[in-house]
Amino acid sequence: MEVSAEVEGSAVVEYQTISKHQLSAKDVVVIDTLFEALRLRDPATAEHSLAMAYYSYLIACEFDRENSKLYYLSGLVHDIGKLAMKDDVLKGSKVLAPEEKEYLKQHVIEGVYILERLKLPELVVQVAKSHHERYDGSGYCEGLAGEDIPLCGRIAAVADTYATLIGGRPYTGAVSSSEALEVMRRESYLFDPDVLEWFIDFVEGESKYLSYFKTDELKRLPLAAL
Ligand SMILES: [Fe+2]
């Protein structure tokens, strides 16, 4: 069954109910509202989330097409737990101290807490929970490795890392797309090899297309047109 919703000025324009991960009209409004709250609290994290959502969607079109639009929605709120983080850690311009890095990891727990309470589809919760897991087991919050990490987490890890590198951090600045891919190649043991290989091939083949869509345009881009 296909349904649609219009939210003025929203990142969410159209969506589909999905048999495995049922999505209601209310879910879409809830996700959009959470995203707007994040944008008001920390525009940089919202901008990053928009880019991450788009890359997740692109990868999911190859690896989990049935749920690809839900990946986009999940990406918008994958860092929603950052709403609970202190300003000096969330928005600071210095390299984080080890204890601050440890504190920031809590955003995963806080995000899962928020999304579960709202009874959003399981995939939305899973993306928030597993986007910092790493293929070699070095990630968090459960330290899963390989295919013990759900597919959505393996997709989110690639999309999130690329979006973080090209978007930059306050204390490191952004890198070019080719530099970001080089970093990810060097640290390929952190990612699902199939997902990473596909994504690198895609970005290198479509780099002009990707650079055209700055995130401002993405926010206005009808999801149905992707
Ligand atoms: Fe995160």
Residues whose N, C-alpha, C, O or C-beta is under 5 A from the ligand:
A	BS01	LIG	H78 D79
